[in-house]
Amino acid sequence: MTGSPQHSLQCTECQAGVMHLRHITYFTWLDEELVTVPNFPAWVCDVCGRREYDARAIAWLVTILNPETGKTPGLKRKYAPRWKNGAGRVRSGTDLE
């Protein structure tokens, strides 16, 4: 082997075709909404059409579609109260004179 990435595999479904790396449109449901992702990496059989999706790309997609992504569990943000002074300047509760 030359060490270059492999871009085709034998199909595990039909055993006759070859799986090639392609970029296709991926469809999935998120609650009641259909989400489409263009240019999504997948292995596609040239004979039976079987599709196997790239595991890293699926993990990335799950992460960005998760509504909890980026939230710190158990912490709630606290904001200082804000109001406008007579000059129209917005002041925070800690900006007392």
C-alpha positions, 0 to 999 in steps of 0.5 A: 500500500502507498499510504494514501487514503483509500477512496473505494471499498467493496460493498457489504450489501451486494458484494458486487459493487464498489463503495466510492466516497461521494458528497451527497445531500443528507436528510434527517428529521429533527423533531418535526422538521426535515433538515437537509445538509448539502455536500455531506460525505458518504460511501455510495455503492456503484451497483446497489446504491447503498449509502454508508455515512462518514462517522466523523461527519455524523458525530459533527452533525449530531453535535451542531444539531443538539440544542444543548451544545454550548450550554454549561450544565447546571449554570444559569446566567445572571445579569445585573439589572440595567436601566437608562439614566437621564442622559440616555446612557445605559447603566448596569446595576454595578455602575452606581455613582 
